[in-house]
Amino acid sequence: MINIGKNIEEYLPPEILTLVKAAGEIAVSRGQSVYLVGGVVRDLFLKRRNLDLDLVVEGDALPLARQLAKGRDGKLVTHPRFGTATFKYGAYSIDLVTARSETYPEPGALPTVKPGSIQDDLLRRDFSINAMAVSIDPARFGDLVDPYGGKSDLDRHLIRVLHQRSFKDDPTRVWRALRYEQRLGFRLEFDTTTQLRRDAPIMERISGDRLRHELERILEEDYPEKVFYRGERLGVLRNLHLALMGNGWLGEHFDMAREACGSPKPNKNLYLALLVWRIEDEALKNFVERLKFGGDAVRVLRDIPLLKQAIPALAASELTPSGVYHILEHHRPETILAGALVTDSALVRQRLELYLSSLRFVELSLNGDNLRRMGVPAGKKMGAMLKALKEAKLDGKVITREDERKLVRSWLKKGKR
Ligand code: ATP
């Protein structure tokens, strides 16, 4: 039996280590066993930071979670229906779940779940490197449970499924496999590659919500393009959506996105806009429906064809800033930035950037009330004047509040507008 108690003590910060040890003590006092499982064990060996700890309890996890949280300065959220709890403690998020076994009634369907042992719980997992557990019971603290050779696969940099049916049971594992492979710089093990290719078409049966969730998790990676590119080379990107492309263009533009945002993690919707930029309008519509996008993402995705239509007008040689503003005012900033990264025209790019960096923030100092007090009657005339005033400001003809007042006065004097 390998014991990695020392590694845990070095890996976890003192207050989290204390918490973990307390979980072990509570479990024993309740006649249960508890383990650190999954990603945190993998990352502990790899010396990678991981702020999400998964604790698996042989027995009911909820009373243990409640006892653990009691008197501690954190936030406990319980899900009695699922017998799970999450304890937010400082920067850490600790999930406590009851060990369970899962069986899949049919490929791609959700599993049937029942309580089980730690061995059962490891068997339901995706890859050997994620299927290790470490006991945190006081008498066995640090004992490694590794029935599928996870440590050896970690050492050999391999992503390996636990059994032949793995991708059939849950085709979202195709994307999980590629994410880990690319994130960690590992390789898919030979049989795993064959099975992944064979079973990827079953992704068709997965609900849009589950598929979108996988896509969103890819977009949270440091280099999402690597996952798409690998998916394309393996011939499985088409199973996420037929029209997607993951070649070098994508990498180049994701790089530009990171640079433009000055951040290693640009807005997810900007990545999304670039991912689908080259897709035809009809296919894009189908993509949005299939993956059931909602909220801001759907607004950005639906804006893409509209912005593409608007862009040629931005190439006109004579175009004032207010003209640029009117072309872009109803479009989404993420779509506009994607357009700026994609366009071949320096002039168009410059105008898109002008809108993003300044025009969209231009506000008048005067409002309707101010104009009314200056003698402008409410109604159509007021609306037209506010619009003209905003255009003057966008075009740099007025700058200060006093400039605005002067311009309004001059219009009133002339009886214009
Ligand atoms: P990440 O660093 O990406 O969060 P993680 O390993 O913590 O990695 P989670 O998605 O949080 O990943 O899942 C936690 C654990 O649950 C995994 O390590 C794995 O053992 C298991 N798991 C998650 N999703 C699946 C799945 N679809 N099939 C089988 N096991 C899974």
Boltz pocket constraint, residues with backbone or C-beta under 6 A from the ligand:
constraints:
  - pocket:
      binder: B
      contacts: [[A, 37], [A, 38], [A, 39], [A, 40], [A, 52], [A, 54], [A, 124], [A, 125], [A, 126], [A, 127], [A, 130], [A, 131], [A, 170], [A, 172], [A, 173], [A, 176]]
      max_distance: 6.0
